[in-house]
Amino acid sequence: MGKKIIVAGGGHGGIACGAILAKKGYDVTVYEKNKRKNMGYDWTDIFDRKAFTAIGMDVPGEELWSLKNDMTFFGPGMTTRLRQDTPDDQLELQMERKVIYDCIIKYAEDCGVKFEYNNAVEKPVMLGNRVVGIKTEKGEEFADLVIDACGINSPLRKQLPEYLGIQHDAQEYERFYVWRGFYEKIDCGEVEDKFKVLLFHKGKLGISWVAAEEEYTDILIGRFNKLDEQEVEKTLAALREENPHLGEKLVRGGEFVEIPVRQPLAVLVADGYAAIGDSAFMTVPIIGSGIANSMKAAKILADAILDDKTNSYSAATLWKYQREFCSKIGNGLAPLAAVKLLLTRLEPYELDYIFEKGILNADDMTIGADSTSLGAMVKDMLEPEPLKAKITGLAGNPAVLKKVLRMGKDVAAITAVTAAMPREYEVNRVRSWAEKYNACFKR
Ligand SMILES: Cc1cc2nc3c(=O)[nH]c(=O)nc-3n(C[C@H](O)[C@H](O)[C@H](O)COP(=O)(O)OP(=O)(O)OC[C@H]3O[C@@H](n4cnc5c(N)ncnc54)[C@H](O)[C@@H]3O)c2cc1C
């Protein structure tokens, strides 16, 4: 039997990485707090199909997914309407979360991964500064490597020694508080904008979406501060006034959840430890999609583990994962966190101004499966000509201009700091670099 790997929490990336390793003879066990039947939310997700192929799976059969509808974005004053036009080869899959889990878990089991459900992970077990196992509610388990796939509130990440330089938690404006539910759909003819995304709806710092599906209307309400039932009801009432197809009866979902909307964790590894998925904040900061990134990261992590000829799974050997993840995915996500920060600094009427002046247009909002447009938009910001064009458009509004220029400066700083990531792992150098990285995202 190969080396022993613990996957703490049944996050997508952890299971996917475990599958690749188990196939190669590693002894992999996933410890998940939920019962199998309770894993995954009762709603659909949209993501890049390469999530599957990245880890060697076939894309599930067409009967299990549909293609996502283009979104139509509305500014706070509802004066602008920007409709995406996603190229066919960039369209994402829309799939039930529970079906995604069925597919990945079946694949992992076929590869030899073992699952222990109904067993919550409580904290890491340390030997000096090395993670040597986990304490679960049922006892201690030891392994050569612990992969942290417990999600945004990982108890492992939160309890690692400070010395390792791994940030324990997301800060203010780095988590999105979300309520999501599916309502009965009232038949009132063809709905023009099938997937409406309302930015700063009714002046609130956040979004609401109203997506008309065949059998239900999908509602998501998200804020940067905590939501309660009352706020959800108030928002639903406002949405019903503008969307007659939104019925009164909740048919599925209806849960409060949190999504990381921030830059990836500065340091992903320690001796005997690697974080992946939401535990490592791998979502796209503006849109909160994290499934594909976590599964692409799974392949990168598995390759680093398989390449570790010393079998030490030390921070130094796992650093290959850190560097590869950042160069292929993370360094593209981090500047988007600066765009998100800009949004949190804007007043609703300022966002309207940006849309009305065409500074952000439908092309910018056409976020394809690889977040291509957003990424290109941020890249453009560092090029003199496109940047000049955007800035000229803002000349009439110095307050907005100042905020946008600050974002440009943030993006430049993030680009410089991510490029200066240490080539090798040495704890003091890594900690000092991580401090510089984290400092780029102060609101
Ligand atoms: C409302 C909503 C909508 C979303 N929509 C999309 C979308 O359309 N597309 C997309 O790509 N992403 C979407 N996301 C984000 C997506 O859910 C995550 O980014 C993605 O699942 C990767 O996270 P993860 O699998 O690492 O963590 P999670 O999905 O959080 O999984 C963590 C797992 O660990 C388990 N766990 C947690 N704590 C413990 C513990 N102490 N002990 C044992 N087990 C534990 C949990 O039960 C869970 O099974 C959405 C998220 C939300 C909340």
Ligand as a Chemical Component Dictionary entry (heavy atoms), coordinates in Angstrom:
data_LIG
# 
_chem_comp.id                   LIG 
_chem_comp.type                 NON-POLYMER 
_chem_comp.pdbx_formal_charge   0 
_chem_comp.three_letter_code    LIG 
# 
loop_
_chem_comp_atom.comp_id 
_chem_comp_atom.atom_id 
_chem_comp_atom.alt_atom_id 
_chem_comp_atom.type_symbol 
_chem_comp_atom.charge 
_chem_comp_atom.model_Cartn_x 
_chem_comp_atom.model_Cartn_y 
_chem_comp_atom.model_Cartn_z 
_chem_comp_atom.pdbx_ordinal 
LIG C1  C1  C 0 -25.003 29.528 -3.231 1  
LIG C2  C2  C 0 -23.742 29.077 -3.880 2  
LIG C3  C3  C 0 -23.699 28.992 -5.248 3  
LIG C4  C4  C 0 -22.532 28.593 -5.879 4  
LIG N1  N1  N 0 -22.532 28.483 -7.232 5  
LIG C5  C5  C 0 -21.439 28.047 -7.853 6  
LIG C6  C6  C 0 -21.464 27.841 -9.255 7  
LIG O1  O1  O 0 -22.493 28.031 -9.912 8  
LIG N2  N2  N 0 -20.323 27.421 -9.846 9  
LIG C7  C7  C 0 -19.188 27.197 -9.148 10 
LIG O2  O2  O 0 -18.161 26.812 -9.753 11 
LIG N3  N3  N 0 -19.136 27.371 -7.815 12 
LIG C8  C8  C 0 -20.232 27.788 -7.146 13 
LIG N4  N4  N 0 -20.194 27.966 -5.792 14 
LIG C9  C9  C 0 -18.913 27.814 -5.087 15 
LIG C10 C10 C 0 -18.620 26.350 -4.869 16 
LIG O3  O3  O 0 -19.579 25.805 -3.996 17 
LIG C11 C11 C 0 -17.233 26.137 -4.264 18 
LIG O4  O4  O 0 -16.313 27.084 -4.672 19 
LIG C12 C12 C 0 -16.736 24.763 -4.650 20 
LIG O5  O5  O 0 -17.638 23.802 -4.194 21 
LIG C13 C13 C 0 -15.367 24.457 -4.091 22 
LIG O6  O6  O 0 -15.463 24.395 -2.706 23 
LIG P1  P1  P 0 -15.025 23.087 -1.932 24 
LIG O7  O7  O 0 -15.569 21.903 -2.629 25 
LIG O8  O8  O 0 -13.592 23.203 -1.691 26 
LIG O9  O9  O 0 -15.763 23.343 -0.549 27 
LIG P2  P2  P 0 -17.223 23.016 -0.124 28 
LIG O10 O10 O 0 -18.157 22.969 -1.265 29 
LIG O11 O11 O 0 -17.537 23.955 0.990  30 
LIG O12 O12 O 0 -17.086 21.550 0.470  31 
LIG C14 C14 C 0 -16.506 21.326 1.729  32 
LIG C15 C15 C 0 -16.877 19.950 2.195  33 
LIG O13 O13 O 0 -16.267 19.717 3.459  34 
LIG C16 C16 C 0 -17.233 19.328 4.401  35 
LIG N5  N5  N 0 -16.805 19.845 5.694  36 
LIG C17 C17 C 0 -16.817 21.128 6.124  37 
LIG N6  N6  N 0 -16.344 21.190 7.375  38 
LIG C18 C18 C 0 -16.032 19.937 7.729  39 
LIG C19 C19 C 0 -15.507 19.375 8.913  40 
LIG N7  N7  N 0 -15.227 20.105 9.983  41 
LIG N8  N8  N 0 -15.286 18.031 8.949  42 
LIG C20 C20 C 0 -15.578 17.254 7.874  43 
LIG N9  N9  N 0 -16.104 17.732 6.741  44 
LIG C21 C21 C 0 -16.318 19.066 6.675  45 
LIG C22 C22 C 0 -18.538 19.933 3.915  46 
LIG O14 O14 O 0 -19.637 19.235 4.429  47 
LIG C23 C23 C 0 -18.385 19.799 2.411  48 
LIG O15 O15 O 0 -18.785 18.523 1.982  49 
LIG C24 C24 C 0 -21.359 28.326 -5.118 50 
LIG C25 C25 C 0 -21.402 28.391 -3.733 51 
LIG C26 C26 C 0 -22.589 28.741 -3.107 52 
LIG C27 C27 C 0 -22.607 28.780 -1.608 53 
# 
loop_
_chem_comp_bond.comp_id 
_chem_comp_bond.atom_id_1 
_chem_comp_bond.atom_id_2 
_chem_comp_bond.value_order 
_chem_comp_bond.pdbx_ordinal 
LIG C1  C2  SING 1  
LIG C2  C3  SING 2  
LIG C2  C26 DOUB 3  
LIG C3  C4  DOUB 4  
LIG C4  N1  SING 5  
LIG C4  C24 SING 6  
LIG N1  C5  DOUB 7  
LIG C5  C6  SING 8  
LIG C5  C8  SING 9  
LIG C6  O1  DOUB 10 
LIG C6  N2  SING 11 
LIG N2  C7  SING 12 
LIG C7  O2  DOUB 13 
LIG C7  N3  SING 14 
LIG N3  C8  DOUB 15 
LIG C8  N4  SING 16 
LIG N4  C9  SING 17 
LIG N4  C24 SING 18 
LIG C9  C10 SING 19 
LIG C10 O3  SING 20 
LIG C10 C11 SING 21 
LIG C11 O4  SING 22 
LIG C11 C12 SING 23 
LIG C12 O5  SING 24 
LIG C12 C13 SING 25 
LIG C13 O6  SING 26 
LIG O6  P1  SING 27 
LIG P1  O7  DOUB 28 
LIG P1  O8  SING 29 
LIG P1  O9  SING 30 
LIG O9  P2  SING 31 
LIG P2  O10 DOUB 32 
LIG P2  O11 SING 33 
LIG P2  O12 SING 34 
LIG O12 C14 SING 35 
LIG C14 C15 SING 36 
LIG C15 O13 SING 37 
LIG C15 C23 SING 38 
LIG O13 C16 SING 39 
LIG C16 N5  SING 40 
LIG C16 C22 SING 41 
LIG N5  C17 SING 42 
LIG N5  C21 SING 43 
LIG C17 N6  DOUB 44 
LIG N6  C18 SING 45 
LIG C18 C19 SING 46 
LIG C18 C21 DOUB 47 
LIG C19 N7  SING 48 
LIG C19 N8  DOUB 49 
LIG N8  C20 SING 50 
LIG C20 N9  DOUB 51 
LIG N9  C21 SING 52 
LIG C22 O14 SING 53 
LIG C22 C23 SING 54 
LIG C23 O15 SING 55 
LIG C24 C25 DOUB 56 
LIG C25 C26 SING 57 
LIG C26 C27 SING 58 
# 
